[in-house]
């Protein structure tokens, strides 16, 4: 088998793996998160408990699962709010 044939086989295998990841179950390959707006951060920034902060919410394009604002970007927002309140 020539190097050109080996390369063609390898590229075909890579494409097959990418296709399996795109279409396979999220439990095996992970979610494909897409931004779907935001929700209240719930960080109790104001004395009356009315939070004015918003965190991003993501939805998986493959299975439709939602993270309900439980993601690293939301944690950053909540941390920033806590730091501002402490100052």
N, C-alpha and C positions, 0 to 999 in steps of 0.2 A: 504494500500500500504506500502510495506516495505521500509526501508531506501535504500536498494540496488536498488529497482525499482525507487525510487525518484531520486537517483543519475544517473541512466541510462537515465531517462527522461531529467534531467538537462543537461547531457553531449550531448544528441541528440539535444537539443534546442541550445546549444552553437555552435555545429557544423553547424546547420542550419543557425544561425546568421552569422557565419564566411563565409559561402558559399554565403549568400546574400550580404555581404560586398564586397567579392572578385568579384562577378559578377554583382553587382548592379550599377546603374548609379553614376558617379563620383560626380554629383551635390548633391546627397544625402549622399554619404559615403566617399567622398574625393578621390583625385587622388592617384595612386600607382606610385610615382615618381621613375624613374630609371635613373642613369647617362647616358648621351649620348654624352659625349665629352665636348667641351668648345667653348667659343666665346670671342672676344675682349671685354675687360671690359669697354672701352670707357671712361677711367678716365683722359684722356689728361695729362698723366704724363710728357711727354716731351714738351719742349717749342714749337715745331712745331705741337703739337696736336696729334702726332703719339703715341698712347698708346701701350705699350708692355705687358700689363697685360692681363691675361686670367681668365675668370670666368667659373664655371661649368654650363652646360646646362642639364636640366632633361626632360625626356619624360615619359608620363603616359603609363604604360603597358596595361591599360584597354581601354582607349579611344584614345590614340595617341596624346593628347594635349602636347604642348611644353611650357616650362616656359621662353624660350629665354634668360636664364641667369638672370631672375628676381627671386632670391631666397636668403635666409639668408646667405648662403656661399658666394655668389657674393657680397652682401653688406659688408661682412667682408673684402674681397679683396679690394674693393673700399675704405673702411675706412682706411685700412693699407696704401694704396697708398697716400691718402690725408695726413696722418700723416707723411709719409716719405718725401713728397714734402714740408711740412711745416717746417721740420727740417733743 
